[in-house]
């Protein structure tokens, strides 16, 4: 793959767009299997420089130069200091909430500009999505106010204030820590931000870092130093184990091949080996199964438990190395949400907690100062993962600790000709992705359209994509070829400034907010949305929503029917069980709206 030039499908884009949609999906899915997005390596280099210079270099400088632990290059003096651990978490929180951590840049469909985040969240009148608007006082509405902007900026400032503050020695600790009051301030402001707008809480990765802020706020008064370290170990182990348990499903096997295919430095032969038989059969191979369920699920479950329980130094070091390699592997694949900082931070946390504070030296889970602490901490940490696996409709997949498990709430947006441009009426920091490519980066319109359809092929390689396209075919009927289809995860970035593969950020709540601002006509904007699969059920539940009419259909499909089909559905749509249809508004193409004729 050339450094400056992307690898693109060898086809004339204009001719390509005249082909039937499922044929296009097959062509692009096959291309993806060997080339991923085809992004030029210059783009990956930008991410690597951001990671090394801004995140690691900036974070080390900030943490060490504001703490009495030695200079940035004196690693041996600070790598096991708790204040450095705290400040790296704060620095990560700041970058994530600013919008230059995960879900940044062209790999996350922020083409031009490359930063969403602050360009939306520091601007009044952009869309916000409160998690419980009918239950939490003073959170109703979907319009960002001046108060929301001030609260957001204050939260960012609190992270920087705590990260740049000098350390304080707490009673009985013997080491410097960030002032618990500053950590409490950061935690409180983050919670307030999240109650006003769930986007901000999720974008900060609050489900993982808020517990660290809270135990830091309790340090000295409630928690001894040993309590603090053991609680921090329980937090990261819960994240790992929760992710591993969530990957025990039919979806995860389909995640590995397209992820490896998008890794820029993996040889093509190894990419092909993750599929049964290219180009005829794109289902996962035995190698993909081994990568998913042995090096993935099993390792992510077993190794963290070894880290938590082992009092053997050699075994602990081997386990530390294994988890660091695990996160470095994910980093080098450049997954589409691009959580590079998160993976590097977790690599450091692994070393700090388990090598720097070895269980055999008095930092085991049995070393809490009070016996009640262990069950209370465990119960608090597993509450949302348990609830989210049983009732995914109630909990985002991030607090559910279901990161990259393939079992995602997802959606596909369908626009009648010309309707997509109306999204540009929504206040925000960027145009639609198609317009970013054409107007901002000089793409030919046909080439830009083919680029955006690449994301549809990526979705089709995952189980829920086959269900989404099946429902769209059934619902739109003869009009299926005429609508412009878009991957909702990427479109969501334009509307709210951030997404992490979480369909709860672009469900009916967002569509209603969009409709209030745009006013689509019936049939112009149709959404098929699917919830994650509950851990105890074999189905996923979906709905069809016309932005102008509301939800017009509900139903479900069997996950096993989706995972066994090829991405392009050669046998036709997978079976669906329609449980409800709106008596007046079904289907969309019979509503009398102008019939779409474009082939995009």
N, C-alpha and C positions, 0 to 999 in steps of 0.2 A: 504494500500500500504506500503510495508516494507520500512524502512529508507534507507538501503544500496542496496537493490535489486529491479530492475525495475519490473513492472508488464508487462508480455509479453503474446501474444496470445497463447492459449493452443493448439498448432499444431506443428508438425514437420516441420521446415522451408524447408527442402529439398523437402518433399512431397507437401508442400504448393505451391512451385514454379512451380509444374507441373499442377496446376489447370488453367482453362481459366482465362484470365485477369479480366473480369468483375466479375467473381465469387470471385476472390481475393479482388477486390475493395469492394464488398459487405461485405465480412468477416471482413476486416480491418475497414471499416466504422462503422460496428456494434460494433466492439471492441472499437473504438474510442469513440462512444457514451457513453459508460460506464466508460472508463478508460483514455480517452485522449491519449497522447503519451505514457502513462505508465511510465513516468520518475520517478526514485527513488527520494524520498524526500530529500536525501542528496544533489542532484543537486539544488533543490529549496532553500535549506539552504545556499548554496554558493551564490546564487543571493541575498538572504536576508542579508547575512553578507556584501556583496559588497555594497548593498544599505545603510545599517545602518552605517558601519564603514567608507568606502571610500567616499561615496557620502555625506551622511548627516553629519557624524562626521568630515570628512575632510573638507567639505564645510563650516560648522559652525566655525571650528577652523580657517581656512584661512580667512574667512570674518570678524570674530570678532577680532582676534588677530592682524589684520592689520588695524583696524579701531578703532576710539575712541568711542566705544559704550558699553564697558563692556566686561567681559569675556564670554566664550562659554556657561557657565551655567547660566548666568544672562539674561535669555530669555526676561524678562519683559523690559529690557533696549534696546534691539536691534530688536525685532520682527517687529516693525513698522518703522524702519529706512530705508530710500531709498537706502543708500549705501549698506546695506545688500541685498536688492532686486537686485541691480545691480551686486553685486559680486556673488550671487547665480546663476544668469543667465550666468555670465562669467565662473564660475566653471562648470556649466552644458555644456556650449559650449565646453570647453576644454575636458571634458571626452567623449562627443559625437564624437568630431573630432579626438580624440586620438584613439577611437575604443573600449572603455571599458564602454560605456553607453548602449544605445539600440543596438539591433542586435549583442549581445555578447554572447558567450558561447554555450553550447550544445543545448539549447532550440531554438537557431537560426541556428542550423546546423554547428556551429563552434565547432567540436568535439575535435580535437587535431591538431594544437593549438586552444585555445578558443578565441584568439584575432585575428581579421582581421585587419582592420583599418591601424594603423601605420606600420604594417608589410608589407603592400602593398604600402601605400602612401608616405613612406619615402624611397622607393626603386626605383631607375631609371629602365626604360624599362618595368614597369608594364603598364597595360592598363588604359588610362584615356578617358573620354567621354565628350568632350566639348559640351555645349548646342546649340551653334550657330556657328559651325566651318566655314560656308560659309559666315557669316555676320559680325562677330566680328574679327577684325584684330588680327593677332598673336595668334590665338587659334586653327588653323587647325591641324589635325593629331590626332593619338590615342595613341602615345607613351609618357610615362612620362619621362621628361627630368630632368637633374640635377637642372635646374631652377625651375621646378615644385616642386621638393623635397624641395629646399630652401624656396620657397614661402609657402609651406605647413607648414614647421617647424617654419617659421617666424610667421605665423598666430597663431599656437599653442602658441608660445612664447608671442604674443601680448595679448592673453586671460589671461595668467598667470601674465604677467606684470601688466595689469589693475586690476586683481583680488587681487593682493598682494600689490598694491600701497596704500599709505595713502590717506585719503580723503581730499577734498578741499571744502571750503565754498564759494559758488557762490554768486554773488551779489543779495541780496533780498531773498535768499533761507532760511538762518538761520539754515540749517542743512548741514552736510557733504555729498558730492557726489564724485563719481569717477571722476577724471579729464576728462572733455569732450574731450580733445585732445587724450587721451588714448582710449576712446571709439570710436572716429572717426578713429583712426589708426586700431583698431580691425575690424570695419565695412568695411573700405577700403580694407584691406587684405583679408577679407572673400569674398568680391565681386570679387576680382581678382582671388582668388582660384576657385570660382564658374564659372567664365568665362572660365577658363582653363579646369575645370573638374567639371561637374555638380554633380558627386558622392560626392565630398567634401562638396559642399553647402548643399545638401540634408542630408548627414550624420550628419552635425552639427545642423540640424533642423533650417537652416538659414531662412526659410520662416517665422518662428515664433519669432526667437531671433534677426534677423537683424533689424526689426523695433524698438526693444528696444534699440539696440546699437545706432540707428540713433536719437531717441528722447533724448537719454542721451548725444549724441554729440551736440545736439542743446540746451541743458539745459543752462540757464543763459543768453545766447546771444539772442536766439529767443523765447524760452519757459520760462515762469515763473514756479515756483514750482507747482502751481495748474495746469497749462497747462500740465506739465510733468506727473502728476498723472492721470489726466483725459485722456490723450493720451494713457497711459499705460492701463487704464481700457478699452478703445476702442479696443486695440490690443487683449487682452485676450477674450473679448466678441465676437469680430469678429471670432476668432478661434472656440469658442464654437458654435456660431450660424451657422457659415459656415459648421461645422461638422454635426449639427442637420439637416440643410436643405438638405445636401447631403444624409442623411439617409432616406429621404422620397422617397424610391424606393422599387422595388420588391426584391432587393438583401439582404437588411440588416436583414430581418427576418431569413435568412439562416445563418447569422454570429453568432447569439447568442448561439444556441445549441452546436456547436462544441467548441466555446470559453468556455462556462460553463463546458463542458465535460472535458476540459483540465485543469481546475482549481484544484489544488492538494488537497485542503481542503474542497471541496464541497461534501456532501454525495452522494453516488450512486443513491439513490432514487430521489434526486432532479435533478441529471443529466438526469435520465430516463424521468422525468416529462417534460423535454423540447422537447420530441419527441412524435409523435402521438401514436405510438404503437410499441415499440421494441419487436422483431427484424424485424417485417414485414414492418413497415412503419417508415422511418427515417425523414419524413417531420416535420417541426416545429409544436409544439402543441400550444394551446391557451395560456399557461403559457409563452412560448417563445414569442408569439405575444405581451403579456403584457410587458414582460421585454424589448422587442425591441422598441415598439412604445409608451409606456407610461413612464416607468422608464428610457428609453433611449432617443428616439427622442424628445418627448414632454418635458421631464425634461431638456434636454440639450438646448432646444430652449427657454423655458419659464423662467427658473430660472436665467440664465445670464441676461435676459432683466429686471427681477426684481432687480437684483444686480445693474444694470446700472442706473435704474430709481428711485428706492425706496429711499424715505427720511424718512422712518419709521425704527427706530433702531431695533425693535424686528423682523420685517419682513426681514430686511437685515441680521441679525444674523442667522435666520432660513435658508435663501438662501445660506449664506456662508457655513453653516454646510452641506447643501444638496450637494453642489458642491465638498466639501472636501470628503464626503462619496462617491460621484460618482467616483472620481479619485482613492480613496482607493479600491473601488470595482474592477475597472479595474486592479489595481496593483496586487490584490490577485488572479486574474485569470491567471497571467503569460502568456499573449498573445504571439504568436510565434515571434513577433519582439522584445519582452521583453522591452518595453519602460517604465521601472520602474522609472528611474530618472525623466523622463519627467512628469509623473503623480504626483510624490512627489513634484516636483518644482511647478507645477500648483496648487497643494493644498496650498503650502506656499504663492504663489502669490495671490491666492484668499483671504486668510486671511489678507495679507499685504495691498492689495489695497482697499478692500471693508469694512473690519472691522477696519483696521488701518487708513483709510482715507475715512470716512463715507460721502456719498453724502450730507447728511443733514448738514454737517459741512463746506460746501463750496467746495466740490469736485464732484459736479454734472456735467453732460455733458453740462449744460447751463452756467458753470462757467469759460469757456475759456476766456482769457483776450481779445481776438479779435474775433469778430463774424464770420470771414471767416474761422477760424481754424476748426470748427466742420465739415462743409461739405467737406473741403479739406482732412482732415484726414480720414473721412469715405469713400470718393471716392477712395483714395489711398489704403486703406485696403481691399476694396471689389473688386478691379479691377481683380486680379488674380482668386479669387474664382468664380466670375461671368464668366470670360473668360473660366476658366477650366471646369465649368459645361456645358457651351455651346459648347466648342471646346476642349474636353479632349485630343485630339491629340496634342494640342499646349502647354499644361501645365501639369506638373506632378501632381499626385493626392495630393501631400503634399502642394505645394503652392495653390492648389485649395481648401484646407481645407476640404478634403474628407477623413479624417483619420478614418479608420476602419468602413467605410460605406458599405463594401461588394461589392461596385461598383469599381472593380479594373481592371487595365490592367494586364493581366496575361499570362502565357505561360507554355507549356509542351515541354520538349526536348525529342527527341526519337533518340536512338543510335543503329546502327547495332552492332552485336556482336564484341567486342574488340575495338570498336571505342571510347568508353567513356574514356578509359585510355589515349588517345591522348591529352586530356585536361591538363594532367600533364606536358606537354611540355611548357605551358604558364607560364612565370615568375610570381611568387607570393609567398605568405607565407604559402600555404597549398596544400595538395593533394586533389583529388576528395573526396567527403564525403564517398563514398563507401570504398576508400582506407584508409581514416582516421580511419574508424571503424575497418577495417581488420588489417592494418599494425600498426596503432597507438594505438588501444584500444583492440586488440586481439580477435575481433569478428570472429566467423565462417563465411565464405563467404555467406552461405545461410541465416544465421541470419542477417547479415549486409544488404543483399538485401531486406529481408522482412522488416527491419527497415526503409529503404529508401522508400519502397513502402507504408509505413504508411503515408507519406506525400502526396502521390497520393490520398489516401482515404480521407485525410483531404480536399484536393482541391475538390474532388468529392462532398463533403458535401456543397460546395458553388455553386452558380448558374453558374458561368463561367466555373467551372470544368466540368460540364456536357456538355457544348458546346465544350470545348477543346477536350474531349475524343471522342465526336461524330465526329468531323472533322478528328481526327486521324484515327478513324475506317474507315471512308469513303476514306481517302487519301491512307492509307497504305493497305487497303483491306486485303487480306489473310496474309500479312506480319505483321499485327497488333500484333499478339501474339509473334512474334519473336524479336521485338525491345525491348531494355531496355528503359523504360520511366522514366523521372525524373521531379520533380517539379522545374521549372526554378528559382523560388525565392531562393531556397537553393543552386542550382548549381552556381547561380550568385555570391554567397558569395565566392566561391572558386576562381572565375575568377577575380573579382574586389575588394573583401575584405569586401563588405557591401551590404545589401539590406534591404528594409523596406516594402516589399510587393508591390514595385513600378515597374510595368512592363516596364516603360520607361528606366529602367536601364538594361534591357536585351532584347531590341527590335532589329531590323535589324542592327542598328549601332554597337551594341556589337557583334552580330553574324559575321558581316563583319570583325571586329577587330580580332575575334577568328580565322576566316578562314585564314586571312593573316599570322597568326603565326603557324597554325597547318596544313592547307591544306587537309581537309577532301575530300575523293572521293565522287562522286555523290551517294546519298542514305545512306551515313554513318551517317549523322547528319541532322535530320529533326526537324523543330520547328513549332509548331502551336502557334500563338500569337494573343491575342484579346485586343482591346482597350476598355476603360471604356465606359459605356453607356452615351451619352449626355442626359442632363436633359429633353430635349424636344423631344426625339426620343424613339421608343419602341425597337430598335435593338442595338446589339453590332456588330462591324465590326472586322473581323479577317483576317489574312493572313497565308499562309503556306510558309515556307522558307526552301529550301535545302541549307545548308551552301555553297556547291560547285556551286550551280546554281543560287542562288538568290531567290527572291520571285516567286513562281510558281502558287499561287492561292490566290484569294481574295474573300471574301463573307461576309455574315452576318447571324445572327440568331435572332429570337424573344426571348427577355428575359423571357416572360411569358411561353414559351415552356420549358425553362430550369428549372425555379423554381418549376414547378409542377411535375417534374420527380424525381424518386428515384436516389440516388447517383450512383447506378450501372447500370442505364439505362435498366431496364428490358424490355422495349418496343422498344429497339433498339436506334440508334442515333437520337437525336432531329433533326427536319428539318432544313436544311441550304439553304440559297440562294446564290449559287455560281455566282458571278458577273464577274469573269475573271479567265482564266487559261492560263498559258504559253503554246503557241502552240507546243513547242518542248519538254518540260520537264514535262510531267504529265502522269501517276502518278510516284512516286519514285520507286515503285517495278517493273516497266517495263523498267528501265534504263539499265539493263544488269549487275548491280552490283551483287556481291555475295549475294545469298538469305539468310537472317537471319534465323537461326533455333533455337537459344536459347530461353528459356521460361522465362527469367528474366524480 
